[in-house]
Amino acid sequence: MRFSTTTGRMAKLAMAGAIALVAPLMQGATDLSTNFNDRVLAGHNREREALGIPALRWDNNLARDAAIWAQHLTEVGHLVHSPDEPLDPDPQGENLWAGTRGYYGADSMVGLWVAERKNFKQGIFPNNAINGDLEQVGHYTQLTWRSTKAVGCALAHGRRDDFLVCRYNEGGNVMGERPF
């Protein structure tokens, strides 16, 4: 059976439309929050792999702690690090992110921390920023800290902003040590 040129084009357009409709379902990504934990972990581990640093594993206890703090951030409405516990012999590391509610995906959030690489220089912490401003590289050094083995993150939705908190064990950014 032969199709006319017009019928053939219509069939191709219909097939392309059908593929476009089911592609997100087949890929498992239907919105910015689908597979969020997996995508956050993958964002961390892509950078670590590129540097030859062992991958992080996901830790549900760290994610639970991160969720508590992320919810707190929605209540205060701005970024503030959780207070250190002076008697904790093994404090968690922490990275924070905030942005317009519902606008950013996991890749963009973690990508902002990874982008700090452009300001990073090797050396003994805290002398790792090209311009001397540790705030320009502190998220990156925590994400890539060589002795960190686990991460757990949580996203909370405020009235106007989303807040991402990632907790790390063991915590990085240790004075007098090399990040990696």
Solvent accessible surface area in square Angstrom, and as a share of the most:
residue,aa,sasa,rsa
1,M,210,0.94
2,R,229,0.84
3,F,122,0.51
4,S,67,0.43
5,T,92,0.53
6,T,91,0.53
7,T,60,0.35
8,G,19,0.18
9,R,152,0.56
10,M,120,0.54
11,A,51,0.40
12,K,154,0.65
13,L,123,0.61
14,A,69,0.53
15,M,122,0.54
16,A,56,0.43
17,G,34,0.32
18,A,50,0.39
19,I,100,0.51
20,A,67,0.52
21,L,140,0.70
22,V,68,0.39
23,A,30,0.23
24,P,53,0.33
25,L,123,0.61
26,M,158,0.71
27,Q,141,0.63
28,G,30,0.29
29,A,48,0.37
30,T,82,0.47
31,D,83,0.43
32,L,82,0.41
33,S,67,0.43
34,T,34,0.20
35,N,79,0.41
36,F,24,0.10
37,N,72,0.37
38,D,96,0.50
39,R,52,0.19
40,V,0,0.00
41,L,37,0.18
42,A,39,0.30
43,G,5,0.05
44,H,0,0.00
45,N,27,0.14
46,R,135,0.49
47,E,12,0.05
48,R,1,0.00
49,E,135,0.61
50,A,84,0.65
51,L,63,0.31
52,G,66,0.64
53,I,13,0.07
54,P,90,0.57
55,A,71,0.55
56,L,6,0.03
57,R,142,0.52
58,W,55,0.19
59,D,26,0.13
60,N,115,0.59
61,N,93,0.48
62,L,6,0.03
63,A,15,0.12
64,R,133,0.49
65,D,33,0.17
66,A,0,0.00
67,A,46,0.35
68,I,114,0.58
69,W,38,0.13
70,A,0,0.00
71,Q,95,0.42
72,H,62,0.27
73,L,0,0.00
74,T,24,0.14
75,E,127,0.57
76,V,60,0.34
77,G,46,0.44
78,H,109,0.49
79,L,76,0.38
80,V,64,0.37
81,H,101,0.45
82,S,27,0.17
83,P,104,0.65
84,D,121,0.63
85,E,124,0.55
86,P,130,0.82
87,L,169,0.84
88,D,57,0.29
89,P,134,0.84
90,D,73,0.38
91,P,66,0.42
92,Q,63,0.28
93,G,9,0.08
94,E,27,0.12
95,N,2,0.01
96,L,9,0.04
97,W,12,0.04
98,A,39,0.30
99,G,13,0.12
100,T,79,0.46
101,R,120,0.44
102,G,52,0.50
103,Y,152,0.58
104,Y,80,0.30
105,G,8,0.08
106,A,0,0.00
107,D,74,0.38
108,S,59,0.38
109,M,0,0.00
110,V,1,0.01
111,G,32,0.30
112,L,105,0.52
113,W,3,0.01
114,V,23,0.13
115,A,48,0.37
116,E,23,0.10
117,R,121,0.44
118,K,149,0.63
119,N,30,0.15
120,F,27,0.11
121,K,94,0.40
122,Q,90,0.40
123,G,14,0.13
124,I,75,0.38
125,F,5,0.02
126,P,52,0.32
127,N,97,0.50
128,N,0,0.00
129,A,4,0.03
130,I,113,0.57
131,N,102,0.52
132,G,66,0.64
133,D,55,0.29
134,L,56,0.28
135,E,141,0.63
136,Q,70,0.31
137,V,0,0.00
138,G,15,0.14
139,H,50,0.22
140,Y,1,0.01
141,T,0,0.00
142,Q,4,0.02
143,L,0,0.00
144,T,0,0.00
145,W,0,0.00
146,R,92,0.33
147,S,29,0.19
148,T,1,0.00
149,K,116,0.49
150,A,1,0.01
151,V,0,0.00
152,G,0,0.00
153,C,4,0.02
154,A,15,0.11
155,L,44,0.22
156,A,11,0.08
157,H,95,0.42
158,G,7,0.07
159,R,198,0.72
160,R,172,0.63
161,D,48,0.25
162,D,3,0.01
163,F,4,0.02
164,L,0,0.00
165,V,0,0.00
166,C,0,0.00
167,R,26,0.10
168,Y,0,0.00
169,N,57,0.29
170,E,71,0.32
171,G,12,0.12
172,G,14,0.13
173,N,48,0.25
174,V,59,0.34
175,M,134,0.60
176,G,53,0.51
177,E,61,0.27
178,R,116,0.42
179,P,0,0.00
180,F,55,0.23
